[in-house]
Amino acid sequence: MLVGPAVKDVSDHPEGAAVYAECLLQWHDLSPVARARTLLITLPLDDIDENAAMVNALQRHATVIAQKSLAEGFGLTVSEGMWKGRPVIGSAVGGIIDQVADGTGMLLADPADLAAFGAAARFLLDDRDQAGRMRKAAHAHIRENYLGDVHLLRYARLLGMLIGRE
């Protein structure tokens, strides 16, 4: 599945419609067997709760989650997928680098390198044992580093140090 927002709903991505059109052209060029196994999904952004429920369902049923951004801030797709125990294949850009620790997923040095992406996906689909280890490590990494209560405790310690109580 290639999943993203409906291009009409994304004002800060002007080339989105052209990218989606290119994806459709390439999808039509696939063999009938490959086309039947490949889904292009656009999610509406009208209702935030509905969108979140759809993304959650897709991530929970995914074997691997990919975030092949050319540029990215924190990238919630990565941490949400890892929290759900999914290994991630992500571009080695921006906040994705910070989220994908050794053993929790795979980073692509060049997000445009389709052969490297294919090899990473094939590896995770073929090596279920390694994918299973990454699933557990991904969930633990997010639990230990990115949950709200972890940040609150860190802020409390920092404030305690600043006022001289620690």
C-alpha positions in Angstrom: 0.0 0.0 0.0 1.1 3.5 -0.8 -0.9 5.7 1.5 -1.0 9.4 1.8 -3.4 12.3 2.1 -5.8 13.3 -0.7 -3.7 15.7 -2.7 -6.5 18.3 -2.8 -6.3 18.5 1.0 -2.5 19.4 1.3 -1.9 23.0 0.6 1.8 22.9 1.6 2.8 20.3 -1.0 2.1 21.9 -4.4 3.8 19.1 -6.3 1.6 16.5 -4.6 -0.9 16.2 -7.5 1.9 15.7 -10.0 3.5 13.0 -7.8 0.2 11.2 -7.3 -0.5 11.4 -11.1 2.9 9.8 -11.7 2.2 7.1 -9.2 -1.1 6.3 -11.0 0.7 6.1 -14.3 3.3 3.7 -12.9 0.5 1.7 -11.2 -1.3 1.3 -14.5 1.9 0.1 -16.1 2.3 -2.8 -13.7 1.4 -6.3 -14.7 -2.2 -7.3 -13.7 -0.9 -9.5 -11.0 1.3 -6.8 -9.5 -1.4 -4.2 -9.9 -3.9 -6.4 -8.0 -1.4 -6.6 -5.1 -0.6 -2.9 -5.1 -2.9 -0.3 -3.5 -2.7 3.4 -3.9 -4.7 4.9 -1.0 -5.6 8.5 -0.5 -7.0 9.5 2.9 -9.3 12.4 3.4 -8.3 15.0 5.9 -11.8 16.5 6.5 -12.2 14.7 9.8 -9.1 14.5 11.9 -10.5 11.7 14.1 -11.6 9.6 11.1 -8.2 10.1 9.4 -6.4 9.1 12.6 -8.5 5.9 12.9 -7.7 5.0 9.2 -4.0 5.6 9.7 -4.0 3.6 12.9 -5.8 0.7 11.3 -3.3 0.6 8.3 -0.3 0.8 10.5 -1.6 -2.0 12.8 -2.0 -4.3 9.9 1.3 -3.4 8.1 4.3 -5.7 8.2 6.7 -2.9 7.5 6.2 0.8 7.4 8.2 3.1 5.1 8.8 6.8 5.3 10.8 7.7 2.3 10.8 11.5 2.7 13.3 13.8 1.0 13.0 16.1 3.9 11.2 15.5 7.2 10.8 17.1 10.7 10.0 14.6 13.4 7.8 12.4 11.2 5.0 11.0 13.3 4.5 8.1 10.8 7.8 6.7 12.0 7.2 6.9 15.8 3.6 5.8 15.5 4.6 2.7 13.5 7.4 1.9 15.9 5.0 2.2 18.9 2.8 -0.3 17.2 5.8 -2.6 16.9 6.5 -2.2 13.2 9.9 -2.1 11.8 10.4 1.1 9.8 12.3 1.7 6.6 13.0 5.4 6.6 15.1 8.0 4.8 18.2 9.1 6.7 16.9 12.7 6.9 15.8 15.1 9.6 14.0 13.7 12.6 13.8 10.2 11.1 17.5 9.8 11.8 16.8 10.5 15.5 13.9 8.1 15.8 15.3 5.0 14.0 17.9 3.6 16.4 20.1 0.6 15.6 18.0 -2.5 15.5 14.6 -0.8 15.3 14.4 -0.3 11.6 16.5 0.5 8.5 17.7 3.9 7.3 18.2 4.7 3.6 21.1 7.0 2.9 19.5 8.0 -0.4 15.7 8.1 -0.4 15.7 8.0 -4.2 17.6 4.7 -4.3 14.8 2.3 -5.2 17.1 -0.7 -5.3 18.2 -0.1 -1.7 14.6 0.4 -0.6 13.5 -2.8 -2.4 16.4 -4.7 -0.8 15.5 -3.4 2.7 11.8 -4.3 2.2 12.6 -7.7 0.9 15.0 -8.4 3.8 12.3 -7.5 6.4 9.7 -9.5 4.6 11.9 -12.6 4.1 13.7 -12.6 7.5 10.8 -12.8 9.9 13.1 -13.5 12.9 15.0 -10.2 12.3 11.8 -8.3 11.6 10.4 -9.7 14.9 13.5 -8.5 16.8 13.1 -5.1 15.2 9.4 -5.0 16.1 10.2 -5.5 19.8 13.1 -3.1 19.7 11.1 -0.4 17.9 8.3 -0.5 20.4 10.7 -0.4 23.4 12.7 2.5 21.8 9.6 4.6 21.5 8.4 3.7 25.0 11.7 4.6 26.5 12.3 7.8 24.6 9.2 9.4 23.1 6.2 9.0 25.3 4.7 12.1 26.9 5.3 11.0 30.5 9.0 10.3 29.8 9.3 13.9 28.6 7.5 15.3 31.6 9.8 13.4 34.0 12.8 14.7 32.1 11.5 18.3 32.3 10.8 17.9 36.0 14.4 16.7 36.5 15.7 19.6 34.5 13.6 22.2 36.3 14.7 20.6 39.6 18.4 21.0 38.6 17.7 24.6 37.5 16.2 25.6 40.9 18.8 23.6 42.8 16.8 20.7 44.1 18.8 18.0 42.4 
